């Protein structure tokens, strides 16, 4: 009798129940998955914010030296920010204005934090064409409503930084902020 050559069929099931073809398929898919992740991870991670952008996403300001009636200018995300310590008279003037008579109706309470109504924090950018209003610096014109005055086109804001006169369509923007202590505010 002639000796028959014994060849294994690729579909031959081994004792552990896995065929060679299945093992090769699993190994190939696993290698493709690892290669795909190693290619996609750098592409996706480069889209996240860099360290310098994350550092500029918030800023802390010490407000302990700002006396009632004073304001300071700061910088937040490369734009000016105004931090104003309102006097009781300025708060009363802002609360005396009927909200429904305003172009962009907001009360002072909506623009400040509860328990810290004397602290008004707004972006220092006019909502008309992006000029920087006057009124935060010592001796600057505060306009006819005692808040801020934009010298570019004559927009006047009241003590709550709400638009009262001029071409600006909206109030000065109030950024996200929180008091981390009685003397420090974190903007952003």
VOPAGU-2260 file (C-alpha; in pm, 1 decimal, decimal comma):
REM VOPAGU-2260
SITE   aa  ch    i         X         Y         Z
SITE  UNK   A    0       0,0       0,0       0,0
SITE  UNK   A    1     115,5     339,0     -83,2
SITE  UNK   A    2     166,9     570,8     192,7
SITE  UNK   A    3     -81,1     855,9     180,6
SITE  UNK   A    4      41,1    1197,9     259,1
SITE  UNK   A    5    -141,4    1339,6     554,5
SITE  UNK   A    6    -224,6    1707,3     515,6
SITE  UNK   A    7    -412,0    1908,1     767,7
SITE  UNK   A    8    -717,2    2088,4     650,1
SITE  UNK   A    9    -726,6    2457,1     749,3
SITE  UNK   A   10   -1066,7    2386,2     893,7
SITE  UNK   A   11    -930,8    2108,5    1115,4
SITE  UNK   A   12   -1044,6    2166,8    1470,7
SITE  UNK   A   13    -777,3    2121,9    1731,6
SITE  UNK   A   14    -833,2    1991,1    2079,1
SITE  UNK   A   15    -898,4    2338,6    2223,5
SITE  UNK   A   16   -1178,6    2410,9    1974,3
SITE  UNK   A   17   -1002,3    2688,0    1774,3
SITE  UNK   A   18    -926,7    2647,9    1407,0
SITE  UNK   A   19    -602,5    2784,6    1264,1
SITE  UNK   A   20    -794,2    3014,2    1031,0
SITE  UNK   A   21    -983,5    3163,6    1328,7
SITE  UNK   A   22    -660,0    3220,6    1516,5
SITE  UNK   A   23    -505,7    3400,3    1217,5
SITE  UNK   A   24    -818,5    3614,2    1177,2
SITE  UNK   A   25    -819,6    3710,1    1545,1
SITE  UNK   A   26    -448,8    3794,0    1536,4
SITE  UNK   A   27    -487,7    4006,8    1221,8
SITE  UNK   A   28    -788,6    4200,5    1356,7
SITE  UNK   A   29    -608,4    4258,5    1687,3
SITE  UNK   A   30    -298,8    4389,7    1509,6
SITE  UNK   A   31    -514,0    4618,5    1292,2
SITE  UNK   A   32    -691,4    4749,3    1603,3
SITE  UNK   A   33    -364,8    4828,1    1780,6
SITE  UNK   A   34    -231,7    5000,0    1467,2
SITE  UNK   A   35    -553,4    5201,2    1431,1
SITE  UNK   A   36    -541,6    5321,8    1791,8
SITE  UNK   A   37    -173,6    5411,8    1763,1
SITE  UNK   A   38    -253,6    5625,1    1457,1
SITE  UNK   A   39    -577,6    5784,1    1583,4
SITE  UNK   A   40    -462,4    5872,1    1936,4
SITE  UNK   A   41    -206,3    6137,2    1829,1
SITE  UNK   A   42    -450,7    6281,9    1576,8
SITE  UNK   A   43    -724,3    6320,5    1835,1
SITE  UNK   A   44    -500,4    6436,5    2120,3
SITE  UNK   A   45    -352,2    6717,3    1910,7
SITE  UNK   A   46    -702,1    6871,7    1893,5
SITE  UNK   A   47    -717,7    6934,2    2268,5
SITE  UNK   A   48    -620,2    7271,2    2413,2
SITE  UNK   A   49    -251,2    7334,1    2468,9
SITE  UNK   A   50    -109,2    7425,6    2809,6
SITE  UNK   A   51     -84,0    7798,4    2731,1
SITE  UNK   A   52    -448,7    7809,1    2621,9
SITE  UNK   A   53    -561,0    7625,7    2935,3
SITE  UNK   A   54    -359,8    7868,3    3149,1
SITE  UNK   A   55    -535,0    8164,2    2985,2
SITE  UNK   A   56    -880,0    8012,3    3029,8
SITE  UNK   A   57    -915,2    8158,6    3378,6
SITE  UNK   A   58    -757,2    8429,8    3586,6
SITE  UNK   A   59    -762,6    8518,9    3954,5
SITE  UNK   A   60    -780,9    8878,4    4074,5
SITE  UNK   A   61    -719,5    9013,1    4424,6
SITE  UNK   A   62   -1002,0    9259,8    4490,3
SITE  UNK   A   63    -905,1    9354,8    4846,4
SITE  UNK   A   64    -761,4    9694,0    4746,4
SITE  UNK   A   65   -1064,3    9813,3    4544,1
SITE  UNK   A   66   -1254,8   10066,8    4751,9
SITE  UNK   A   67   -1629,4   10129,9    4708,0
SITE  UNK   A   68   -1682,8   10346,0    4399,2
SITE  UNK   A   69   -1355,8   10232,0    4238,7
SITE  UNK   A   70   -1298,8   10004,8    3943,4
SITE  UNK   A   71    -994,8    9833,3    3800,1
SITE  UNK   A   72    -910,5    9699,8    3456,9
SITE  UNK   A   73    -777,1    9350,0    3421,6
SITE  UNK   A   74    -711,1    9110,5    3136,3
SITE  UNK   A   75    -905,3    8792,2    3069,6
SITE  UNK   A   76    -848,6    8590,6    2749,3
SITE  UNK   A   77    -654,1    8881,8    2601,2
SITE  UNK   A   78    -949,4    9117,6    2648,5
SITE  UNK   A   79   -1005,6    9387,7    2909,3
SITE  UNK   A   80   -1226,3    9308,2    3206,3
SITE  UNK   A   81   -1371,9    9567,1    3445,8
SITE  UNK   A   82   -1410,1    9489,8    3816,5
SITE  UNK   A   83   -1611,7    9752,3    3999,1
SITE  UNK   A   84   -1695,5    9785,7    4369,2
SITE  UNK   A   85   -2033,5    9958,7    4363,0
SITE  UNK   A   86   -2131,4   10205,5    4634,6
SITE  UNK   A   87   -2473,2   10177,9    4803,7
SITE  UNK   A   88   -2577,8   10488,5    4604,8
SITE  UNK   A   89   -2476,4   10324,9    4272,0
SITE  UNK   A   90   -2664,6   10008,0    4368,5
SITE  UNK   A   91   -2974,9   10213,3    4453,0
SITE  UNK   A   92   -2950,5   10403,0    4121,1
SITE  UNK   A   93   -2923,0   10076,3    3926,8
SITE  UNK   A   94   -3216,4    9920,0    4113,5
SITE  UNK   A   95   -3432,2   10233,2    4061,9
SITE  UNK   A   96   -3428,9   10191,7    3682,0
SITE  UNK   A   97   -3736,8   10003,5    3553,1
SITE  UNK   A   98   -3597,0    9691,4    3386,0
SITE  UNK   A   99   -3863,4    9692,4    3112,9
SITE  UNK   A  100   -3743,7   10036,9    2998,3
SITE  UNK   A  101   -3397,3    9901,4    2909,6
SITE  UNK   A  102   -3286,1    9800,0    2559,6
SITE  UNK   A  103   -3130,3    9481,4    2698,5
SITE  UNK   A  104   -3341,6    9421,2    3012,5
SITE  UNK   A  105   -3142,4    9287,2    3306,3
SITE  UNK   A  106   -3156,4    9376,7    3673,2
SITE  UNK   A  107   -2844,4    9438,7    3878,8
SITE  UNK   A  108   -2918,9    9117,2    4070,5
SITE  UNK   A  109   -2901,1    8920,3    3742,8
SITE  UNK   A  110   -2558,3    9071,0    3668,2
SITE  UNK   A  111   -2398,4    9009,6    4011,3
SITE  UNK   A  112   -2365,2    8719,0    4256,3
SITE  UNK   A  113   -2603,2    8681,6    4548,5
SITE  UNK   A  114   -2446,2    8821,0    4865,3
SITE  UNK   A  115   -2185,5    9011,1    4658,9
SITE  UNK   A  116   -2416,8    9261,3    4485,5
SITE  UNK   A  117   -2156,1    9535,6    4522,2
SITE  UNK   A  118   -1911,4    9353,7    4290,3
SITE  UNK   A  119   -1985,0    9406,8    3921,2
SITE  UNK   A  120   -1754,8    9216,1    3686,0
SITE  UNK   A  121   -1793,2    9275,0    3311,5
SITE  UNK   A  122   -1591,1    9241,8    2995,7
SITE  UNK   A  123   -1445,9    9580,0    2897,0
SITE  UNK   A  124   -1553,6    9557,4    2534,5
SITE  UNK   A  125   -1833,3    9772,2    2390,8
SITE  UNK   A  126   -2101,8    9557,1    2232,8
SITE  UNK   A  127   -2129,2    9791,3    1933,9
SITE  UNK   A  128   -1796,0    9756,5    1754,5
SITE  UNK   A  129   -1557,8    9630,0    2021,7
SITE  UNK   A  130   -1398,7    9950,8    2150,1
SITE  UNK   A  131   -1286,8    9973,6    2514,5
SITE  UNK   A  132   -1522,0   10200,1    2713,1
SITE  UNK   A  133   -1397,1   10458,8    2960,3
SITE  UNK   A  134   -1500,3   10468,5    3324,4
SITE  UNK   A  135   -1286,6   10205,7    3495,5
SITE  UNK   A  136    -974,0   10418,3    3527,7
SITE  UNK   A  137    -918,4   10709,1    3765,4
SITE  UNK   A  138   -1051,3   11033,7    3616,3
SITE  UNK   A  139   -1205,3   10872,4    3306,8
SITE  UNK   A  140   -1545,5   10984,5    3180,7
SITE  UNK   A  141   -1822,3   10762,3    3313,3
SITE  UNK   A  142   -2087,5   10900,7    3080,1
SITE  UNK   A  143   -2417,1   11057,6    3172,2
SITE  UNK   A  144   -2540,7   10747,7    3358,8
SITE  UNK   A  145   -2234,4   10711,3    3585,2
SITE  UNK   A  146   -2116,4   10375,3    3450,1
SITE  UNK   A  147   -1906,2   10352,4    3135,5
SITE  UNK   A  148   -1877,6   10562,8    2821,0
SITE  UNK   A  149   -1754,3   10435,6    2484,9
SITE  UNK   A  150   -1567,3   10719,2    2310,6
SITE  UNK   A  151   -1580,9   10553,6    1966,8
SITE  UNK   A  152   -1951,6   10602,1    1896,9
SITE  UNK   A  153   -2098,9   10745,8    2217,7
SITE  UNK   A  154   -2260,0   10446,5    2388,2
SITE  UNK   A  155   -2337,6   10515,5    2754,0
SITE  UNK   A  156   -2375,6   10245,4    3018,6
SITE  UNK   A  157   -2520,0   10286,1    3368,6
SITE  UNK   A  158   -2368,4   10177,1    3701,4
SITE  UNK   A  159   -2476,9    9816,8    3630,5
SITE  UNK   A  160   -2299,5    9829,8    3288,9
SITE  UNK   A  161   -2635,0    9819,0    3107,5
SITE  UNK   A  162   -2669,6   10004,4    2777,8
SITE  UNK   A  163   -2875,1   10319,6    2820,0
SITE  UNK   A  164   -2787,8   10539,1    2521,2
SITE  UNK   A  165   -2601,2   10507,7    2192,3
SITE  UNK   A  166   -2565,9   10243,5    1922,2
SITE  UNK   A  167   -2455,4    9948,1    2138,0
SITE  UNK   A  168   -2721,4    9674,6    2116,7
SITE  UNK   A  169   -2646,8    9490,0    2441,9
SITE  UNK   A  170   -2517,4    9537,6    2795,2
SITE  UNK   A  171   -2149,7    9479,6    2868,2
SITE  UNK   A  172   -2101,2    9103,2    2891,2
SITE  UNK   A  173   -2070,4    8943,1    3234,2
SITE  UNK   A  174   -1816,8    8656,8    3218,0
SITE  UNK   A  175   -1837,7    8340,9    3427,1
SITE  UNK   A  176   -1677,6    8408,7    3765,1
SITE  UNK   A  177   -1674,8    8284,0    4123,1
SITE  UNK   A  178   -1542,8    8417,0    4450,6
SITE  UNK   A  179   -1276,6    8179,1    4582,4
SITE  UNK   A  180   -1249,3    8386,4    4902,1
SITE  UNK   A  181   -1365,8    8725,2    5029,0
SITE  UNK   A  182   -1073,4    8893,6    4855,4
SITE  UNK   A  183   -1012,6    8680,0    4543,8
SITE  UNK   A  184   -1232,9    8631,5    4239,6
SITE  UNK   A  185   -1167,5    8369,4    3972,1
SITE  UNK   A  186   -1283,6    8472,3    3625,2
SITE  UNK   A  187   -1339,6    8194,9    3374,2
